[in-house]
Amino acid sequence: MIYSRPPEAPADAVAALAGFPTAAISDGLGRVGGAPGLRAWSKVTAMAGPALTVHTRPGDNLAVHKALDVAEPGDVLVIAGGGDRERALVGGLAGHYAVQRGIVGIVLDGAVRDLDELHALPIPVFALDVSHQGPYKDGPGVIGGPVAVRGTSVDTGDVVVADQDGVVFVPRHRTAEAIEGARQITENEARSMGAIQSGSWTRPFVEAITVRHLQRQEG
């Protein structure tokens, strides 16, 4: 099944989010939206773009291959593979074909293989694990619509941002909130760094929490 594409986040919002670290975006959204456990198996780690989601049964990549055919330039392929570590859903051939199709990154809740080839790709590939065992190609699968990746919901058209720290998903209707939140986090951290360098960094929450714990122990 292939769902029609919903409206995507504006291109200027994607570009703005690309300018922030994933940690700042995540913190600015209340420390949610991440895909914990995924790591980059490519030399390149930075990307930002609209998601094209794929839901497939563990160990089967038929829907992944179809998604590669229907993807649009600039898409990030987001594959919900059920967290399966036994069979690789993406390898060197799929990676090179993704580049040819104009896909700017791959995020996979599952395993990859052909690491030498993936490492050399000009796009990021984030996945849960590596396995030399190949996938089945029987289906079923769904392209488009909401999926869950490492416990986080992501839909086609949402914004995917990645860097060395990992992957964060921004719902397309929350991009303005995410940009403003990331801006505030970045500015706060810049002020804290300046205070550290000048020897004047204070953290009131440390003292407050410590005092509260001591009071509980004494009580």
Secondary structure, 3 states (H helix, E strand, C coil): CECCCCCCCCHHHHHHHHCCCHHHHHHHCCCCCECCCCEECCCCCCEEEEEEEEEECCCECHHHHHHHHHCCCCCEEEEEEEEEEEEEEECHHHHHHHHHCCCCEEEEEEEECCHHHHHHCCCCEEEEEECCCCCECCCCEEECCCEEECCEEECCCCEEEEECCEEEEECHHHHHHHHHHHHHHHHHHHHHHHHHHHCCCCCHHHHHHHHHHHHHHHC
